[in-house]
């Protein structure tokens, strides 16, 4: 197993556990191709900090890659609202593009 994942997992449920730890662990799982665990980590990250726009973006990406386009759009939409409120313009732009592409794909599939 990836030593970085092992190290991060040891910190779970400890004093340093939080949104950033869960986000970091999710990114490590993504690097390993483990989308299921990445999704869990990103969901935990946004549960711990609803204003963590990077975690919303990562959750949307993970849901998209795991074949859950409607859930990905919902995550992106929440992330866009969070990023707008925080003034994170770059995150707003990126998630808007990702959500728009997914919507177009769903529209084409419905036709």
N, C-alpha and C positions, 0 to 999 in steps of 0.2 A: 504494500500500500504506500501511497505517496506520504513521505514523512511530514510534509506541510499539513496534510489533512489530519494525520495522527496528532500532531502538535495542537492544531486548532480544536479538534474534538476533545482533547483533554481539558480545555478551558470551558467547555459547555457546562452550564448550570453552576458555574463558579462566580466569583466576584467580578470577573472581567467579561462575563457573558452579556451580550447586548446585540443591538442591531448591526453594528459594524463587524462583530465577530461572526454573526450568522451570514452576513453579506460576504465576508472574506471566505468563509468555508464554502458557501455556494459557488463562488468563483473558482475555487480549487476543484470542486466536483465537476463543474463545467469543463475545465481543462482536461479532466480525466474522461469526459464523455458520459458522466453519470448525471443525466438530466433529472431523473426522479429525485435524487437526494438534493440536487441543486435547487429544484423547485421548492422542496420542503424548507430549505435554508432561506431562500428569498422570501417565502411566505412568512416565515418566522421573523425575518428582519423587518418587514413592513408591519407586522403585528406589534413589534416592539417600538417601532418609530414610524408612524403613519406619514411623516414628512421627509422621508429618506428617498428622494427622487431617483437616485442611482439604483436603489434596490427595486423600485417599481419598474424601471427600465430593464433591469436584469431579469426580473420575474416575467415581464412581457416577452422578452427574447426567448427565455427558456420555455414558456408555454407555447410560443410560436413554433419553436424547433421540435417540440414534442407532439405537434399536430393538434393543438388546442387553439385555433385561431380566434374564436369568440372570447375565450378567457383571456387571451393575449391582448385583444383590443380593449377589454375591460381594464386590464392592468395598465396598459398604456394611457387610457383616458384618465384614470386616477392619477397616474404619474404626471401627466400633463398638468392637471389641476394643482398638484402639489408643487411642481416645478415653477408654474406661473406665480403661485403665491410666494415662493421663495426668491423669485427673480432669476431663476436658473434658465436663462434664455436658450442656451445650447441644448440642454436636455429637452426643453419644450419642442424645439425644432426637430430633434432626432426622433422623439417618440411620436410626433405628429406625422412625420414621413412614414415611420414603421406602421402606424395604425392605418394610415391612408392606403398603403400597399395591401395590407391584410383585407381591408374592406373591399378593395377592388377585386382581389382574389375571390372573396366570398360572393361578390356580386356576379362574377363570371361563372362561378360554380353553380349558382342558383339558376342561371339562364339555360 
